[in-house]
């Protein structure tokens, strides 16, 4: 899967996902740090990458349904330390059929994963 990590995720996650065979890019490596959400979203869409973020604005279902084509994962954990985030996301990418998440809004919490598919 082609993935873009938002600036609020650890670089160790990029390494773990690459080791699992994913094509991973990040907001930091592209020089987009501090840029507004629409710019980050447009960059992910332009490069056809699934965006992973902790930014609450990306979890807005109304905004998602208006335009995301490649998909977004919003992760919200009670204790989102770097190691916990990296482990949780890498574990999901190893255990789930993530290719089916393309074009979806995936909301991840400590207890569950909710996948919202776009209406066709």
C-alpha positions as CSV (number, residue, x, y, z in Angstrom):
1,X,0.0,0.0,0.0
2,X,1.1,3.6,-0.7
3,X,1.1,5.5,2.6
4,X,1.7,9.0,3.8
5,X,2.3,9.6,7.5
6,X,1.3,12.9,9.0
7,X,3.8,14.9,11.0
8,X,2.2,13.8,14.3
9,X,3.4,10.1,13.9
10,X,6.8,8.7,14.7
11,X,9.4,8.1,12.1
12,X,9.9,4.6,13.6
13,X,6.5,3.8,12.2
14,X,7.6,4.6,8.6
15,X,10.5,2.2,9.0
16,X,8.2,-0.6,10.4
17,X,5.7,-0.2,7.5
18,X,8.5,-0.1,4.9
19,X,9.9,-3.3,6.4
20,X,6.5,-4.9,6.0
21,X,6.6,-4.0,2.3
22,X,4.6,-0.8,2.1
23,X,5.7,2.3,0.1
24,X,5.8,5.0,2.9
25,X,6.3,8.7,2.6
26,X,5.8,11.4,5.3
27,X,4.7,15.0,5.7
28,X,8.1,15.7,7.3
29,X,10.2,14.2,4.5
30,X,8.2,16.3,1.9
31,X,8.8,19.5,3.8
32,X,5.1,19.9,4.6
33,X,5.5,20.3,8.4
34,X,3.1,22.9,9.8
35,X,1.1,23.1,6.6
36,X,-2.7,23.3,6.8
37,X,-4.8,20.2,6.6
38,X,-6.1,20.8,3.1
39,X,-2.5,21.0,1.8
40,X,-1.6,17.8,3.5
41,X,-4.7,16.1,2.2
42,X,-4.1,17.4,-1.3
43,X,-0.5,16.1,-1.2
44,X,-1.7,12.6,-0.1
45,X,-4.4,12.6,-2.9
46,X,-2.0,13.8,-5.6
47,X,0.5,11.1,-4.8
48,X,-2.3,8.5,-4.3
49,X,-1.3,7.7,-0.8
50,X,-3.4,6.5,2.2
51,X,-3.0,9.2,4.9
52,X,-2.4,8.1,8.5
53,X,-2.9,10.8,11.1
54,X,-3.9,11.7,14.7
55,X,-5.3,15.0,13.5
56,X,-9.0,15.2,14.6
57,X,-9.9,17.3,11.5
58,X,-9.4,14.3,9.3
59,X,-11.9,12.3,11.2
60,X,-14.8,14.6,10.1
61,X,-17.0,12.3,8.1
62,X,-18.7,15.2,6.2
63,X,-15.3,16.5,5.0
64,X,-14.2,13.0,4.2
65,X,-17.2,12.2,2.0
66,X,-16.7,15.4,0.1
67,X,-13.3,14.4,-1.4
68,X,-11.0,11.7,-0.1
69,X,-10.2,9.3,-2.8
70,X,-7.2,7.4,-1.4
71,X,-8.4,7.1,2.2
72,X,-7.5,8.3,5.7
73,X,-6.7,6.5,8.9
74,X,-7.5,8.5,12.0
75,X,-5.9,7.0,15.1
76,X,-6.9,8.1,18.6
77,X,-5.4,6.2,21.5
78,X,-5.7,7.0,25.2
79,X,-1.9,7.0,25.7
80,X,-0.5,7.8,22.3
81,X,3.3,7.5,23.0
82,X,5.6,6.9,20.0
83,X,6.1,3.2,20.7
84,X,2.4,2.5,21.4
85,X,1.4,4.3,18.2
86,X,4.0,2.5,16.1
87,X,3.1,-0.9,17.5
88,X,-0.6,-0.4,17.1
89,X,-0.5,0.7,13.5
90,X,2.1,-1.8,12.5
91,X,0.0,-4.5,14.1
92,X,-3.1,-3.5,12.2
93,X,-1.2,-3.4,8.9
94,X,0.1,-6.9,9.6
95,X,-3.3,-8.4,10.7
96,X,-5.9,-6.7,8.5
97,X,-6.6,-6.7,4.8
98,X,-5.5,-3.1,4.5
99,X,-5.9,-3.1,0.7
100,X,-9.6,-3.0,1.3
101,X,-9.2,0.3,3.1
102,X,-8.3,2.2,0.0
103,X,-10.7,5.1,-0.3
104,X,-12.1,4.6,3.2
105,X,-12.1,6.5,6.4
106,X,-10.6,4.2,9.1
107,X,-11.0,5.2,12.7
108,X,-8.8,3.4,15.2
109,X,-9.2,3.5,18.9
110,X,-7.8,1.3,21.7
111,X,-10.7,-1.1,21.4
112,X,-11.9,-1.1,17.8
113,X,-11.4,-0.3,14.2
114,X,-14.2,1.3,12.3
115,X,-14.1,1.4,8.5
116,X,-16.4,3.9,6.7
117,X,-16.7,3.2,3.0
118,X,-17.5,5.9,0.6
119,X,-21.0,5.7,-1.0
120,X,-20.9,4.8,-4.6
